Amino acid sequence: MKELEGRLALVTGGGRGIGRATVLELARRGADVIVNYLRNQEAAEETAEAARALGARAETVRAHVGDPEKVERLFQQIEQRHGRLDILVNNAASGVIRPALDLEVRHWDWTMSINARAAWLAARRAEPLMRGRGGRIVNVSSLGSQRVFRDYFLVGVSKAALESVTRYLAVELAPSGIAVNAVSGGLVETDALRYFEHREAMLADARAKTPAGRMLVPEDLARVIAFLCSPGAEMIRGQVIVVDGGYSLPI
C-alpha cells in the first residue's frame, strides 16, 4: 500500500512548475488529486492526465484563490463531490516584481491576497472537511521571506506573512488533528522567472553559490511537500523547511 493511498489532495496553482511536480509526486504516493488553476486550463488538464497515468483519480477546478467568493465556491464543489479533504497545498502565487518605491497600493493588495490571505481562506474552509482525519496543510514559501533580493520586496513581504500564517494555523488547527507546515524554496528555474529583468544573473549566481552543485528543480520541493503530507511527518508542526541545496548557507 502506498503511504498516501486513500487520501484526497488539493493543490492550488497545480498546473505548472512546483504545483505540477507536487500533484505528480502526491499521485505517485497514492493520493487522488484536485488540480486548481486560474488561467491555464490546458496545463492543468495535462497535469491531471499525467496524474491519472500514475494511477490516481484526478480532476481540475478553476478558481481565483485570492477572491473569497471563489474560494468558497471551490470548497463547496469539493464538499459536494467528495465530502472530505485530506491534504491542502497552498502553492498558487503571484506578485509584482518592482522596487518598493515603484509599487502601488493595488499591487500590494493583489500580491498579499494571493500569496498570504489565500492560505488562510483555504485553511479556514478546509478545516471542517479535514477535522479528525489527520489532515495536512503545506504552504509554499520562498527564501525571499527572510533574505532580500532585488525587486522582490512585495513577494518577499507576502511570503514572510505566509510563514507567520503557517505558525498560527499550526497551533489553532492542531485540536482538529491538522498539521500545518511550509516549504521554502531557493531559486527554481520555472516560468515565474521570466518576470525578472536580471533572470540570467540570478541563475548564474545560484549555480555558482549552491553547495549541492546544481540548480533546484520543482521535484526537489515536491518530494519534501509530499513527505510533510505523510504519516512520518506527524510531529512536524508549524515549521518552515528550507529546500535550497545549501544556497542560503555561505556568507
C-alpha positions as a printed Julia matrix, in Angstrom:
251×3 Matrix{Float64}:
   0.0    0.0     0.0
   1.32   3.45   -0.91
   1.68   5.86    2.0
  -0.94   8.34    0.74
  -3.39   5.83   -0.7
  -6.99   6.84    0.01
  -6.05  10.47    0.63
  -7.56  13.37   -1.34
  -5.33  16.38   -2.09
  -6.0   19.86   -3.42
  -3.02  21.68   -4.93
  -3.61  25.33   -5.77
  -1.77  26.58   -8.84
  -1.29  22.91   -9.64
  -0.94  23.04  -13.4
   2.66  24.14  -13.8
   6.04  24.35  -12.1
   6.2   23.37   -8.44
   2.44  22.82   -8.38
   2.58  20.3   -11.21
   5.53  18.47   -9.66
   3.65  18.31   -6.35
   0.5   16.93   -7.96
   2.5   14.17   -9.63
   4.5   13.33   -6.51
   1.34  13.03   -4.44
  -0.18  10.84   -7.16
   2.9    8.58   -7.18
   2.43   8.08   -3.45
  -1.19   7.05   -3.9
  -3.21  10.23   -3.36
  -6.09  11.35   -5.54
  -5.65  14.95   -6.65
  -7.6   18.09   -7.44
  -5.63  20.45   -9.67
  -6.6   24.08   -9.15
  -5.8   26.66  -11.82
  -6.79  30.22  -12.71
  -5.89  30.91  -16.35
  -4.08  27.98  -17.95
  -6.68  25.24  -18.25
  -4.64  23.32  -20.81
  -1.69  22.93  -18.44
  -4.0   21.88  -15.6
  -5.69  19.25  -17.77
  -2.32  17.92  -18.92
  -1.18  17.64  -15.31
  -4.36  15.84  -14.31
  -3.92  13.41  -17.19
  -0.33  12.73  -16.11
  -1.59  12.03  -12.58
  -4.15   9.57  -13.96
  -1.36   7.8   -15.82
   0.22   7.22  -12.41
  -2.95   5.54  -11.17
  -4.57   8.46   -9.37
  -8.03   9.85   -9.78
  -7.57  13.46  -10.83
  -9.76  16.43  -11.68
  -9.28  20.1   -12.42
 -11.11  23.07  -10.96
 -10.81  26.74  -11.86
 -10.75  29.26   -9.01
  -9.06  32.56   -8.17
  -7.77  31.78   -4.67
  -7.32  35.46   -3.88
 -11.08  36.01   -4.15
 -13.03  34.92   -1.03
 -16.19  34.16   -3.02
 -14.26  31.98   -5.48
 -12.55  30.15   -2.61
 -15.93  29.46   -1.01
 -17.29  28.14   -4.3
 -14.21  25.94   -4.76
 -14.67  24.28   -1.39
 -18.39  23.91   -1.88
 -17.61  21.91   -5.02
 -15.15  19.71   -3.12
 -17.63  19.19   -0.31
 -20.44  18.27   -2.7
 -18.33  15.91   -4.8
 -16.22  14.29   -2.11
 -17.41  15.32    1.35
 -13.85  15.46    2.62
 -10.31  16.71    2.03
  -7.09  15.28    3.47
  -4.3   17.41    2.01
  -4.16  21.08    1.05
  -1.08  22.5    -0.68
  -1.24  26.29   -0.96
   1.09  26.75   -3.89
  -0.62  29.4    -6.06
   1.39  32.62   -6.09
   1.63  35.92   -7.89
   3.26  39.28   -7.42
   4.66  42.43   -8.94
   8.44  42.41   -9.33
   9.5   46.02   -8.78
  11.41  48.09   -6.22
   9.35  49.07   -3.18
   9.15  52.73   -4.18
   7.77  51.88   -7.63
   4.82  49.86   -6.34
   1.21  50.95   -5.98
  -1.4   50.05   -3.39
  -3.23  47.84   -5.88
  -0.03  45.81   -6.36
   0.17  45.27   -2.6
  -3.47  44.17   -2.38
  -3.18  41.77   -5.32
   0.02  40.1    -4.12
  -0.95  39.81   -0.46
  -4.39  38.43   -1.31
  -2.97  35.55   -3.36
   0.26  34.8    -1.51
  -0.84  35.17    2.11
  -4.57  35.71    2.59
  -5.49  32.83    0.26
  -3.76  30.29    2.51
  -5.83  31.47    5.48
  -9.06  31.47    3.46
  -8.41  27.97    2.13
  -7.36  26.57    5.51
 -10.41  28.07    7.21
 -12.7   26.46    4.65
 -10.79  23.17    4.57
 -10.85  22.66    8.35
 -14.35  21.12    8.57
 -13.52  18.78    5.67
 -10.29  17.68    7.4
 -11.36  17.62   11.01
 -10.43  14.38   12.73
  -8.9   12.93    9.55
  -5.24  13.7    10.22
  -5.26  16.49    7.67
  -2.16  18.12    6.26
  -1.69  21.68    5.03
   1.55  22.74    3.36
   2.2   26.33    2.28
   4.83  27.07   -0.36
   7.13  29.97    0.56
  10.49  31.22   -0.7
  13.84  32.43    0.61
  12.71  35.98   -0.11
  10.71  35.81    3.12
  13.95  36.01    5.1
  16.52  37.39    2.68
  16.44  40.49    0.49
  16.5   40.01   -3.27
  16.47  42.72   -5.91
  12.94  43.91   -6.85
  11.43  41.18   -4.65
  10.04  43.48   -1.95
   6.36  42.73   -2.32
   6.61  38.99   -2.91
   9.13  38.68   -0.08
   6.86  40.5     2.35
   3.89  38.35    1.32
   5.9   35.15    1.81
   7.0   36.34    5.26
   3.32  36.83    6.07
   2.59  33.34    4.74
   5.15  31.83    7.08
   3.53  33.61   10.01
   0.13  32.32    8.87
   1.67  28.85    8.89
   2.77  29.1    12.52
  -0.53  30.46   13.79
  -2.58  27.9    11.89
  -0.34  25.08   13.12
  -1.39  25.89   16.68
  -5.02  26.75   16.05
  -5.77  23.75   13.83
  -3.91  21.19   15.94
  -7.03  20.34   18.01
  -8.7   19.35   14.73
  -5.88  16.89   14.03
  -4.44  19.03   11.23
  -0.68  19.54   10.81
   0.38  22.77    9.1
   3.87  23.47    7.74
   5.61  25.37    4.97
   8.33  24.6     2.44
  10.62  27.46    1.46
  12.35  27.06   -1.87
  15.51  28.54   -3.22
  15.73  29.66   -6.83
  13.9   27.2    -9.06
  14.04  27.59  -12.83
  10.34  27.88  -13.69
   8.21  30.16  -15.89
   7.91  32.59  -12.97
  11.5   33.78  -13.55
  10.57  35.37  -16.86
   9.29  38.39  -14.92
  12.77  39.19  -13.6
  14.81  41.5   -15.83
  18.0   40.15  -14.28
  16.99  36.5   -14.68
  20.24  35.28  -16.2
  22.35  36.91  -13.48
  20.15  35.32  -10.81
  20.54  31.89  -12.35
  24.3   32.26  -12.7
  24.6   33.34   -9.07
  22.5   30.4    -7.88
  24.53  27.91   -9.87
  27.8   29.31   -8.51
  26.71  29.54   -4.86
  24.7   26.35   -4.32
  26.87  23.87   -2.39
  24.84  20.92   -3.68
  26.33  21.61   -7.09
  23.19  22.04   -9.18
  20.09  24.15   -9.55
  16.9   23.21   -7.78
  14.16  21.61   -9.84
  10.45  21.59   -8.91
  10.65  17.92   -7.97
  13.08  18.75   -5.15
  10.39  20.78   -3.4
   7.61  18.38   -4.35
   9.27  15.48   -2.56
   9.55  17.46    0.67
   5.95  18.69    0.38
   4.79  15.11   -0.1
   6.79  13.97    2.92
   5.1   16.61    5.08
   1.78  15.12    3.95
   2.82  11.62    5.01
   2.33   9.78    8.32
   6.05  10.12    9.04
   5.68  13.9     9.43
   3.0   13.68   12.14
   5.05  15.58   14.73
   6.38  18.3    12.44
   4.19  21.32   13.13
   4.46  24.98   12.2
   7.89  24.61   10.62
   9.37  26.21    7.53
  11.52  23.61    5.79
  14.14  25.23    3.55
  14.95  23.39    0.32
  17.72  25.28   -1.46
  20.69  22.96   -1.9
  22.52  24.98    0.75
  22.35  28.26   -1.19
  21.41  30.28    1.9
  24.31  28.99    4.0
  27.5   30.66    2.66
  28.17  34.29    3.52
